[in-house]
Amino acid sequence: MIAMTLAEIARVTGGRLHPASGDEPGTVISGVVDTDSRNIAPGGIFVAKPGAETDGHLFVGKAVAAGAALALVERHVDDDVSQIVVPDVVAALAALAEEVVARVRASGHLRVVGITGSNGKTTTKNLLARILSGEGETVAPIASFNNEVGAPLTMLRVTASTRFLVSEFGASAPGEIARLAGLVTPDVGVVLMVGMAHAGGFGGIEATVKAKQELVEAVRPGGLAVLNVDDARVASMAAAASERGLAVRWFGRGESADVRADDIDVTARGTVLTVTADGASAPLRLRVLGAHHVMNALAAIAAATALGVTLEDCVARLETVEIAERWRMQPLGSERVRIINDAYNASPDSMAAALRTLAQITGPGERSVAVLGAMSELGEYAEDEHDRIGLLAVRLGIRRIVVVGGDARRMFLEAVAQGSWDGEAVFFPDADAAFEYLRGELRDGDRVLVKSSNSAGLRHLGDRLGDLFS
């Protein structure tokens, strides 16, 4: 974080300062801000966030032992550290992040990019950060730090020398993106796609569109909206962009896109394509598995080239990316038995894309195996969407469909109903039972996809299978 005095931090967060012995209101703080005491370094700020299972106030002592210089708390604690007592530490964290970014931005060289969408946010964030880091100091979220805590923590990593801040904005209800993006009013807002992810929380697909459009509405006047021309729901956001006086930069497969992809060839080692940006073309070998990541790459290129990066540099930097993120289309195992662990998250759209990738990369003499768990946060759509994925797996000709967990059982039942009754589809109540089956079932030449929402826990099953066949 940039240097600020204790008095300044108290003023910004609306809290009461209780300096420790040896400190005073003018004491300067500039360390890392975190809600996890294990991540605190000397000079850092520990945010004692109450949680559903534990309370951060219980870990202030550990944070102090790690070198914390300040604790942001909701009640005074006995530990010998300067404390700022606020009514709500999450709100205080947001206020501090907003102030820090505003101060750095006042220097004139910081550019802020916001990214949202039902799928692909983390991959696009990582791809864009890789491109922009070649231009100067770039701050981007760790993993999927995209909520009311993770997004401000990322913003607070900005320093006086930061040139680019890439913020990822997720949401499970209307208004969340507006609040988070409003902290930084991005120069560029990227909307990837609108699908069924979190549709249960939003109350339907149209409500999801409005929620994602909140990012476009948060972009500063005169800024840029980077929109998916192939997604009609995203394309409709151009009207909101126009109302705010924003330019629109399109990415997609069609001729009308400012940044588009042609000649796409998906293989087990990645995807080869030709990228065209504003009339210039270049070949790209994208090592991140899956044709669906082509759109993420196009979005990253569209944003980066708008910020002044050449297409040549975008391509060269993207070709260094091997995986999008751990547990996201992560290749494991060996050439003998290839495991693709994509079980960090799942929506109907990302599940379908992953299954299509599995079918595409399974060659002659090889066998496709899909290990599937539940998709969460679908609400009233859950049964129909799980049925649809079971049907798709059969239609794609997946040779072995392994469904894990009671919440995913509809996939198994639909697969059986559609013709996979001769052992092609099997069901197991938990990951341990599935592992025992797969340990004896998998053989040379198998290409195995492990896919589920995070809550289903199959990412650890994917890791176990990767270790077994490495």
N, C-alpha and C positions, 0 to 999 in steps of 0.2 A: 504494500500500500504506500501511497505517497505520504510524506511527513506531515503530521498534524499534531497540534498540541492537545493535551487532555481537555482543556477548556473548549477548544474548537469541536472536538468529537462530542463532548457533552451537549454543546449548543445544537449541533446538527441532529443528534439523536433525540433531543428533547429530554435528556436525563439529568440526574443529580450526580455530581462528581464527588467521590470519596477518595481523595488521594492517599496512597500508602505512605508510610514513613520514608522520607527522602524524596518524594515526588511533590510537585506543585502544579497549579493549573497550566503553567507554561512548559511543563515537561513534554518533550517531543516524542511521539510514537510513530514508527514507520514499518513495523513488522507485518508478518503474514496474518491474515484474519481467517479463523476457522471455527467450526462448531464441534470438531473432533479433537479432544485433548491430545491424541496421539500424533496429530499433525502440527502441533504448536512448536515453534522454534524460538530461540531467545529473542525477546523484543516484540513478540507477537501479541495479537488480541484474541482472547478466547470468548466466544459467544455462547453463553450458557443457555441453550435452547431447551425448554421443557419438551418432552416427547411422550408418545403413547406408552412406551415400555420403560423408559428411564427419564432422568432429569439431569440436564447438563450442569445444574448447580452442584451436583454431587461430584463432579469431576474438575471443579475449579482448582482444587489442590494439586491434582496431577498436571494440570496445565501450568500452574505456577512452578512446579518442580521442573517442567520442561523449558521454563524461561519466559512464560507469559508476562508481559509488562502491564496488561490491562485486561480486566474482565468486564464484559457487557452482560449485566444480570437484570433479573426482574425483582430480586430481593437481595439485600445485603448479606454477604457470607463472611465467615470468620477468617478466611485466608488472608495472609498479608500480601495484598496486591491492590493496586489502584482499581477502583470499581466505578462504573457508571450504571446507576440503577434507572431502568426505563420501564414503562408500562408493558411493552411488548417487544421482545428482543428481535423478532422477525421483522417487525415494522422498522425498528431502529437500524437493523442491518441494511434494509432497503434504502433508508434515508442516507446512511453513510455511503453506500455504493453510488447513489445518485450524485452526491456532493463530490466524491472523488473523481468520477468520470467528467463531471462538469468542469472541475478545476483543470484537469489535464486537457480537456477539449478547448479550453480558453487559450491554450498555447497555440492552437491553430493547426497542429499536424496530426491529431488523432482522428481516424475515420472509424465509424462503427457500422458493423453489418449484423443484422438480425436474421435468423433463419427459423422458419416454422414449417409445419406440414404434418400430415397424419403418419407418414413414414419417411425415413431417409434423413432425418435431421442430424443425427450424430455422424453419419457417414459424410454428408455434405459439409458439415462443420469441420471435420478432420481434413477433408480434401482441400477446402478453401484455406484452412490454417496452414497446410503444407505449402500451398502456393504463395500465400502472403508472407510467410516467414522468410522467404528469399528476398523480400523487399525491405524488411525491417522488423523490429521487435513486434511480435504478434501475441496477443493473449486470447486463448480460446478455452472453452470448458474442458475439464477433466471428465472422461466418461460421458454420462448424460446429466451433467449439472445444468438442468434447464427449468427447475421449479422455483418456488418462492425463496428457497434457501440457496440452492446451487447457483442460480443465475447471479444474485448479488455477490456471492463469494467469488465468482469468476470476475465480475466487474472490479472488485476490490484488489485484484492482482495487477491492475493497470498501474504503471509508473510514469514518471515524467518523460521517459524516452519511448513509451509505447506508441507505435504508429497505427496499429490495427487492433481493434477489439471485435472478436467474432462471438456473438451471443446466440445461444440456442434457446428457443422458447417453446416449452411444452405446456400443456394445460389439460385438465380433466373437467373443467367447467368454464362457462362464459365469464369473461372479464379478467381472467388470469393473465393472458398474453398482453392485454391492454395495460395492466398494472406493471408488468415486468418490462415490456418494451418502452413504456412511458418513462422509466427511470433513465433511459439513455437516448431516447428519440433518434433511432438509427438514421444514418445517411443512406443506407441501402437495406431494403427489406426483401427477403427471398421467401417465396411461398412455393413449396415443392409439389404437394398434391393434397387432395382432400379425400379421405376414405373413411372406413368404418371404425378405425382405431378410436377408442374412448367414446364412441357414439352413445353408449348407455349413459355416460355422465353428462354429455351435452344435451341429450334429449332428442337426438335424431340428426340426420345428415345435414339438413338446412341450418340447424343451429351450429353444427360443426363448421360450416362455411363461414358463418358470421364470426365465429370465434377466431378462425385463422385469419380472417380479413382484419382483425384488430391490429395485426402487425403492420399492414399497409397503412392503416389509419394513424399509426404511431410514428411513421417515418416523417422526418422533418420536412416542411414545405421546401420544394425545390430539390428534394432527394430523388431516389430511384427505387422503383419496384421491379424486382426480377421475378417474372411469373412464368408458369408452365403453360405454354400455348396448347398442349395436347390434353389438358384437363379442363373441361368446360367450366367446372366450378371455380377453379383458380383463375381462368381467363376472365370470368365475370368480375373479378376484383379490379380490372382495369378502370372501371367506372369510378370506384372509390379513389383510385390513384389520381385520376384526372381531376376529381373534386378537390384534392389536396395540392394540385399543381405539380404532381410527380411525373417524371419521365417513366416510361415502361420499357423494359428490356425483356424480350421473350426468349425462352429456351425450349427445345423440343425436337421432334423428329420431322416436322413439316417444313416445307419451303419457306413459310412465312416467319420462321424463327430467326432471330438475330444470331443465335448460337444453336447449331443443330448437329446431329450425328447421322452418318451414312455408312453403308457397307459394314454393318455390325456382324461380327463373327464370335460367338460364345464358345469357349473351350474350357477344359478342366484347369487350365493354367491362367485363365483370365479372359478378357474380352479385347478384341482388336476392332478398331473403328476409325473412321475419318471424321475429324471435327472441323466444322466450318464456323468461323466467327467473323461477322461483318465482311464477308467476301473472301477472307483468307482461309486456306485449308491446311490441315496437318494430320498425319497419322498418329494415333494414340494406342499404345499397348497398356491397357488398364489391368493391373494384376489383381485387383479386388474382384472376387468371383461374383458372377450374376449379371445378366443383362439389365436388371432393374437399377443397377448402380450406374449405368450409362447416364441416366437422367440426373443423378446426383452430381456426376462429374460435369455435365453440361451446365448445371446451375452454378457450380463453383467457378467454372470458367467464365460464365456470363457476369458474375459479380466481380471476379478478379480483373477481367479485361476492362470493365467499366471503371475500375479504380486505377487503371493505367498499366497493368501488367500485360506484357505481350503474349500472344497465343503461343509462341515458341517456348517461352518460359513456363507458361501454364502446363503445357504438355510434358516438358522435361521434368518438372517437379511432381506431377501426378504419376509419372511412370516409376517413381521411387517408392510409392505407397504399396505395401504388400497386403495389408489387411485394413479394413475400415476401423475396426475396434475389436478387442477381445470378445468372443462369443457372438460376433456378427459375421457370418459367412467365413468363419475361421477354418482354414484347412488344417487338419490334424491327421494322425495315422501315418500311412506310407503309401507308396504307389500300389502296394499289394492290396490294402484295404484303406480307401480314402474316406476319412470322416470330415464332414462339414458341420461345424458346430455353430448354429445360428439361433441359439436358444436364449438370447438375452431378452428378446421381446418378440411379440407376434400380434399381428392384426390380420384380418381376412386378406387384405391386399398383399402384405409382406409374406404371408404364408403361401399364397398362390404363386407369387414371384419366385420364392425359394423352391417350390415344387417344380415349377417350369425349368428352373436352372438345373435341378437334379436330373430331369429328363433330358435336357440338352447336353449335359456333360457326360452322360453315361453312354459309352461307346459299344460297338459290336463285341459280343462275348463278355460284356460286363453286366452286372445286375444292380438295379436301382433299389435302394432300401430307404424308406421314410420313417423316421421315429418321431412321432407327433404327440404333442401335449396340448393342453387347453390354451385358448386365447381369452384373455381377461378383459374386463371393462366393456363388454358388449351389451349388457343389460338385456332388454327384451329381444334383441337380435341374436343372442348367443346360440340358441338351438338351430335356427336356420343357417347361420354362418358356419357352424361346425358341420352341419349336414353338407353344405356346399363344398367344404374342403375335402370331406370324405369322397364325394362324387368326383371332384377334380382329380384326386389322386388316382382313382380308377381310370378315368378317361385319359390321363396322361400315360397310362400303362406302367405305373410304379409296381415293380415286381413283388415287393414285400412291404406291407403297411403295418407298422407297429405302433399302436395307440396306447398311451400311458396316462393313467389317472382317470378317476370317475368323471371329472368335469369335461373330459375329452371323449367320453365313451360314444357320443353321437357320431363322431367321425368313423369309428369302427362299425357301428350299426349301419350307417349309410353305405360304407364301402362293401359290406356283406350284401346289403340289399341291391347294390348295383352290379354284383357279379363276383366279388372277391370272397367266395365261400369255400374255396378249396385250399385253405391255409395261407392264401396271399395276405389276408388281413388277420391280425391277432391283437388281443387286448391284454394289458397287464395293469393291475391296480396301482403299482408304484414303480419307481425307477430301479430299485434293487432287483425286482422280479424281471423287469425288462432287460437289465444288464446280464443276468444269468442266462436268459434266453439268447440274447445276441452273442454272448461269448461262445456259445456252441453253434449258432446259426450262421454267423458271418464267415465268408470264405474269400479266397483270392479273387480279385476282380470286382468286388462289391464297391459301390459308391453310395455312401450313407449320409443322409441329411438328418440332423437332429434339430427340431424346430418347435418352439413353444414360447409362451409368455414367460417372463421372469419368474412370476409367482409359481409356475409349475415345477421349477427347479431342474429342468432337464439339461441345463447348461453343464451341470456337474456330471451328469450321465455322459454327455458328449466328451468331456475331459477324460473320464475313465476309459471310454472306448478309444480315444486318441492315444492314451498311454498304452493300452492293451495291444494296439496294432502298430505302434511306432517302431 
